[in-house]
Amino acid sequence: MFRIGEFSRLSRVSVRMLRHYDQLGLLKPSHIDSFTNYRHYSADQLPRLNRILALRDLGFSLEQIGNMLDEALPSAQLLGMLKLKRAELEQQMQSEQLRMTRLEARINQMDGQTLSNKYDVVVREIEPQLVATYREVATDDDRIQYMFEELEAYIAQFDARADLPPTTIYYDPEYREKDIDAEVVVPLKSVIPGTELFHIRELARIPRAACVIHTGSYVTIYQAYNTLLGWIESNGYRMLGPIREVYLSYSADGLGFELPPTYLVKESSSYVTELQLEIEKG
């Protein structure tokens, strides 16, 4: 038997934490002296203590750890909790990576790589195009990606996919992160049957569009939008109709069908997106 101070020194866990674990029922002393009220621990409690420490290191709360220490907990349920924590950590890592990308973009901008010398706005005509489309009020950007997958899968049945880049058309009068009125557009080389969801039409010609190319992750595409906004104002134009995002290079991993390889890349740093916005003199 070890007194709490001795057990603390050998286990490298503070007396304060050992008392806290005792209060929560995570690690009870093996014996409490009825006269002195001193706590005593035994060496065979070390595996349980080490398990608590390991689970804390993985990010589980003490309440969660209490449930996971339950000897009656099925191994399959314990495995499920570990996998759930892994998914949570992966999501956190992705969020932090996006934050890092935005931070690097801001640093580059303040270091002198300004938007004006990074982007060039050109005015040109956009030709009409035979397309299949799918429009809905999407819950978020992930849903828009899934809309593309559904539409591409439908077109693949007819071998009618044109070797041209896909497009998203945004109809909301203001920027929205949720409940986005979006239409995903995939070019066709021949007419195919439409459905209640998927429509076949000719994408309208734009006689005069302000266009700007963004290279890299979508996280920093706001810079291209900012450049387009500033250019329109400084050149005396006004916006007409919805804005289009044309994906000249993008990723399409994990699909159960093939897409034209012309526009596919692996890394988000290689994405190329063109913004197209119909304009007229104000």
Residue pairs with C-beta under 8 A, 6 or more apart in sequence:
1 30
1 31
1 40
1 41
1 42
2 10
2 40
2 41
2 42
2 43
3 38
3 39
3 40
4 15
4 18
4 19
4 29
4 38
4 39
4 40
4 41
5 15
7 18
7 40
7 41
8 14
8 15
8 18
11 18
11 46
11 49
13 49
13 53
18 27
18 39
18 41
19 39
21 27
21 49
21 52
22 28
22 29
22 39
24 62
24 66
25 66
26 52
26 62
26 65
26 66
26 69
27 45
27 48
27 49
27 52
29 39
29 40
29 41
30 40
30 41
30 42
30 45
31 39
31 40
31 42
32 38
32 39
32 40
33 40
48 69
51 69
52 65
52 69
55 64
55 65
55 68
56 62
56 65
58 82
58 85
59 85
59 88
59 89
60 68
60 81
60 85
64 81
67 73
68 78
68 81
98 217
98 219
101 217
101 219
101 220
102 219
102 220
105 219
105 220
105 223
109 115
109 223
115 223
115 226
115 227
115 230
116 227
118 223
118 227
119 212
119 213
119 214
119 223
119 224
119 227
119 228
120 212
120 213
121 210
121 211
121 212
121 227
121 228
121 231
122 210
122 211
122 212
123 208
123 209
123 210
123 211
123 279
124 208
124 209
124 211
125 205
125 206
125 207
125 208
125 209
126 205
126 206
126 209
126 276
127 205
128 202
128 203
128 204
128 205
129 164
129 187
129 202
129 203
130 162
130 187
130 188
130 189
130 190
130 191
130 200
130 201
130 202
130 203
131 167
131 185
131 186
131 187
131 188
131 200
131 201
131 202
131 203
132 151
132 154
132 155
132 160
132 185
132 186
132 188
132 192
132 194
132 198
132 199
132 200
133 151
133 183
133 184
133 185
133 186
133 198
133 199
133 200
133 201
133 203
134 147
134 150
134 151
134 183
134 184
134 197
134 198
134 199
135 171
135 181
135 182
135 183
135 184
135 199
136 147
136 182
137 179
137 180
137 181
137 182
138 144
138 147
138 179
138 180
138 181
138 182
139 178
139 179
139 180
140 177
140 178
140 180
141 177
141 180
144 168
144 180
144 182
144 184
147 182
147 184
148 166
148 184
148 186
149 255
150 197
151 184
151 186
151 198
152 161
152 166
152 186
152 252
152 255
152 257
152 259
153 255
153 256
153 257
154 195
154 198
155 161
155 186
155 188
155 192
156 257
156 258
158 190
158 192
158 193
160 188
160 189
160 190
160 191
160 192
161 186
161 187
161 188
161 189
161 259
161 260
162 187
162 188
162 189
162 260
163 189
163 260
163 262
164 187
164 260
165 187
165 246
165 247
165 248
165 250
165 263
166 184
166 185
166 186
166 187
166 246
166 247
166 250
167 184
167 185
167 203
167 244
167 245
167 246
167 247
168 182
168 183
168 184
168 185
168 244
168 245
168 247
169 182
169 183
169 185
169 242
169 243
169 244
170 180
170 181
170 182
170 242
170 243
170 244
170 245
171 181
171 182
171 183
171 242
172 180
172 181
185 203
188 200
191 200
192 200
193 200
194 200
206 241
206 276
206 278
207 278
208 278
208 279
208 280
209 276
209 277
209 278
209 279
210 228
210 231
210 232
210 237
210 276
210 277
210 279
211 274
211 275
211 276
211 277
212 224
212 227
212 228
212 231
212 274
212 275
213 224
213 248
213 272
213 273
213 274
214 220
214 221
214 223
214 224
214 272
214 273
214 274
214 275
215 270
215 271
215 272
215 273
216 268
216 269
216 271
217 268
217 269
217 271
218 268
218 271
218 273
221 245
221 273
221 275
224 273
224 275
225 275
228 275
228 277
232 238
232 239
232 277
232 279
236 281
236 282
237 279
237 280
237 281
237 282
238 279
238 280
238 281
238 282
239 277
239 278
239 279
240 277
240 278
240 279
240 280
241 277
241 278
243 275
243 276
243 277
244 275
244 276
244 277
245 273
245 274
245 275
246 273
246 274
246 275
246 276
247 263
247 271
247 272
247 273
248 263
248 272
248 273
248 274
249 263
249 264
249 265
249 270
249 271
249 272
250 263
250 264
250 265
250 271
250 273
251 264
251 265
251 266
251 267
251 268
251 271
252 259
252 264
253 266
265 271
